[in-house]
Amino acid sequence: MTDFSNRSAATGTRSNGLAIAGLVCGIVGIFFLNIVLGPLAIIFGAVAMRQAGAKGGGGMAKAALILGIFDVLLFVVLMIVAASNGGFSWYVGG
């Protein structure tokens, strides 16, 4: 049976878990819950950028920061558009 638990160390590639988490939050945040996932992507990306020297993943950390900022800006734009169209209205029922 082959042991794949230490696969990244054996191949010489390193990846930062926070950079991956930030990237996933940034990508998913474009479509769902961008006001929650955007700031998380920014936080994870910023922490991963500080750790990039030791753990790698600098490119993913930068992408997480950019996507997090995009998510927050997208939320702001959507709120401006909603406010200019008369605000929000909830319709429940028949």
N, C-alpha and C positions, 0 to 999 in steps of 0.2 A: 504494500500500500504506500502510495506516495504522499509525503507531507507537504501541503501547499500553504501552511500557516505562515511561513517565513519566506514566501516567494519573492516579495519586493526586495528584500535584502540580498537574496541570492542573485537576482538579475542586475542589481546595482541601481535600480530606479527607486526614487523615494517620492512619496506623495504626502501632502499635508491633509489630514482629515478635516481641519477647519476650512481649508480652501475648497475642498470638495463640497462640504456642507453649505458654504456661502454660495458657491456656484449653483448648486441645486436650488437653494432658496431664491436666488436671483432669477433663475429660469422659470420656476414654478410661479414666482411672484408676478411675472408678466401677465399670467392668465387668471390667477386666483389670489385673493387676500394680499394684494400688493402693498397695502399700508402696514401689514404685519411682517411679511416676508422680506420686503425691501430693507427696512432697518436691520433685520437679522443678517441679511446678506452683507450689508455695510460693516456691521460689527465683526462678523466672521472673517470677512475679507481683510479688514484692518489688522486683526490679530494674526491672521495667517501671513500678512505681509511682514510683520515683525519677526515671525518664525521662519520665513522663507530661506534664510541663510542656513539654518540647521536642518530643516525638514523638507526643503524643496517646495515646489508648488507656487512659485512666484507669479507665473502667468495666470494660473487659475485664481489666485488671490486678487490680481488686478481685474480680471473679468468679473469676479464676484462684486468688487467695489463698483465697477461701472454698471453692472446690472442692478445692483441695489439702488444706486442713484437714479437710474432710469425708472425703476419701479416707483420710487417716491415721487418723481416728477410726473409720471403717468397718473398717479393718484391725484395729484394737485390739478392737473389738466382736466381729468374727469370731473372733479368737484367744481371747477370753474364752468365747464360746459353744462353740468347739471344745474348750477345756480343761475346761469344765464337763460335756461329754459324753464324757469319758474320753480325751481327747487325739486324736491322729491315728493312723490305721492305713492302711498301704498294702497293697493286694492286687494282686499282679501274677501273671498266669498263670491256668491253668484248673484 
